[in-house]
Amino acid sequence: MAVIIFIIVLWYSGLFFQTFFLHRYAAHQTFKMSKFGEKLCYVLTWVTQGSNYLSAYGYGVMHRLHHAYADTEKDPHSPKYDANLFAMMWRTKKIYQQINDQKAKIEEKFTKNVPQWRGFDRFASSWGSRIGWAVLYTVFFYFFATAWWQWLLLPVAYMMAPIHGVIINWFGHIYGYVNFKVSDTSKNLLRFDWLMMGEAYHNNHHKHGGRANFGGVRWHEIDVTYCIMILLDKMKLIKLNPVAVVKREI
């Protein structure tokens, strides 16, 4: 039971900082927060993503490229241009690494105001950090796994952030329903997004990229992350941009 709880906590905590900090803040800047809050989010992203930590700069720039070139040859991840999801994941990894290492030529419009903490990113992205977290996960399983099949979840812990990404960037462009006609294949993967905390409303997001609320179009589209963001806004820990509110359109 402890292993199941551990995986659930890792899944949702890591996913929250990916969608809240990396996606809605770094890439789209749908809200503002203090420099202290930004630095705290870096640390909490590292704590919750652990061995598969993603930098706000690398993720933010790459995601802007995805929106600009969705489902074209310049898209960092598209089912249209990759033979399978593993090929897409590998290509995404290489592009992310080139951006994060400042080795890719990127237009200024894609990097403008994307947060960057180079020193911390070097530490959190280092092999020492990644292997250290992997060892901690393995030790936890050693002490708390009570059945052989629970060990099958250990690779999920190692690779959770890429798994989050492939669910949306692969399956979210193949399966689901469409609220809006857009120039790409983005779809709303789940009607009730209990799994991805609002990220599964991918078609809505591609239509209104600047909005903090990915749901809210149909009655069942409840964006859990956005609900948390409303609370944080009321507590004055963040300040939502005016375009954050989505009126029901269907």
N, C-alpha and C positions, 0 to 999 in steps of 0.2 A: 504493500500500500504506500509506503514511504517513497518508493521510486516513482509511482504514478503521480503522487502529489508533487514531487520534485520536477517532473517533466511538465506538468501543467503550469506550475509557477514559472519555470523557465520560459515556456511557450508564450504566456500572456504578458509577463514582465518585459521580455525582450521585444515582443511584438509591439507593446505599447510605446516603448522609446523609439522603435523604428518608425512607427506611423506618426507619433506625436512630434518627436524631435527631428529625426532625419528627414522625414517626408514633408510634414505640414509646416515645419519651421525652416529647416535648412534649404529645402528645395523650393518650396512655394511661399514661405514667409507669410503665412495666413494669420500670424499673431506676433506680438512683440513680447520680449521679456528682458529682465535686467541681465547685465554681463555675469553677475553671480549666478543667476538662474541658468544661463547658458552653460557656464562652466560646470555647474552641478549636473546638468543633463548629460554632458560629456562623460562624467564619472559614472553616473547611473547607467548610461548606455553600455559602458565597459563592464560594469558589474553584472548587468542583466543579460548581455550578449556573450560575455566571456570569451570563449575560444573562437567565436565567429564575429568578433567586434567589427562594426562598419563605421568608418569615419564620416562625419557630417559633411565634410567637403567632398570626398569622393562620391558618396551617395548622392548628395545634393546636385552636383554638376552632372553626373550620369543620368539622374532622373530628369533633369531639364532637357537633356539631349533626347531622352525617350519621348517626351511630349512633343518636342520640335520635329522629330523624325519618325514618329510612331509607324511601325509596319513598313518602313522603307529600309534600304540597304545600310543607312546610317544609324538605324535604331540599335542601341546596345543590346537589346533583347527582343526578339520577335519570332514567334513560331513560323512566320512566313519565310524566314531566311536561315533557319536552323533545322537540321534533319531530325533532331529529337531534343528532349528537354535537357539532357546531359551536355549536349553540344552547346545549347544556349547558355547553360550555367557556366561552362568553361569560357566561352567568349565574353560573357558578362564579367567574369572574374578578371580576365586580362585587361579589358577596357577600364574597369574600376581601378585596377592597380596602376595603370598608366596615368590615369587622372590624378590619383592620390600621390603618386611619386613625381608629379609635375613633368612627366615625360610626353604627355599628349598635347598637341596644339589645339587649344580650345578658344573659341571666340569669347570676347569679354562679356557679352550679354549672358553667357551661360555661367560665368563665375562671379558676376557682380553680386556683392553682399552675401555670398555664401559663407557661413561661419567656418573658421579654420583655427585649430589649435595644434600647430605642427608638432611641438614638443610632446604633448600628450598623445597625439596620434601615432608618433613614432614608437612610443612606449606601448600603447594599447594594441597596436598592430604588429608588434614584434613577435618573432617566433617564441621568445622566452615567455611572453605573456600568454600567447595562445596555448603553448604546451603546458604551462603552469595550470591554466584553467582545465585543460583536458585531463591532467593528472588528478586534479581535485574532483572532477566528475567521476573518474574511474574509481577513486578511493571511496566516494559516496556509494557507488554501486556495489563495490566489494563488501561494504559493511551492511547495506540495507536491501540489496536484491535478495528476494526469497524464492525466486523461481527462475529457471534457465531462460525463459522467454523474455524476462525483464531486461536481460542483457542486450536484446535486440533494439532496445530504446536508447542505448548509449550512443550509437552513431547519430541519432536524432539530436541528442544534446550537443554533440560536437559540431553539427552542421545546421543548427536551427535557423539562423538568419537567412542563409541561402535557400532553405526549404520554404520559408515565408515568401521569399522573393519569387521562387518558381511557381508557387501556387497562383499568384496573381499574374505574373508576366507570361506564363505559359498557359495555364488553364483558364485564366481570366480573359484570354484573347481567343479561346476556342469554344468554351461552354458558357451557358447562361442566357440571360435575356437582355434586351436593349430598350432603354427608355428614350435615347436620343440618337438620331442619325449623325454620325461623326465620320471623319475621313479615315478612320482606322477600324480595327476589328475588336476594340475593347467591349467587354460585356460585364454585366452585373452577375458575378459568379453564383452568389447565394441570395435567396429571397430574404432569409433571416440570417444576418451575418453574426452568428455566435462564435464563429471560428477565427475570423480575421479582424475583428474589432472595427469594422467599417471599411477596411481596405477592399473587401470583395465587391463593393459598389463601384467597380472600375469604370464602367461606361458613364455613370454620373460624373465621376471625377475627371474623365477626359473631356467631357462637355464643359465643365466648370472647374478648371484647374486651380483657380485662385480662391476657391471657397474651402473653408475649414470643414464644413459639413459634407461628407460624401454621400450621405443618405438623404432622407427627408422628401424625396420625390413621390414615392408611393407610401401608403400608410404603414407598410411592414418594414420599411427601410430605416431602421434605427441604428444610427452610427454611435456605438458605445464610446469611442474615443472622443467624439465631439461632445457628448454629454459630460464627460470628465472635463473637457476644455471649458465648457460653460461654467462649471463649478470653479475651476481655477481662475477664470475671468472674474467671477463674482468675489472670489477671495483676493483679487487684485495681485495674483501671482503671475498672470499673463494678461495681455490686452488683445482681445480678438479684433481683427480688422472688420470694418463695416460690412464687407461682402461675405462675411462668414455665414450669415443666416441664409438658408435656402428655403424659399417658399415652396409649398407643395404645388407641383405642376401637373400631376396626373391623378 
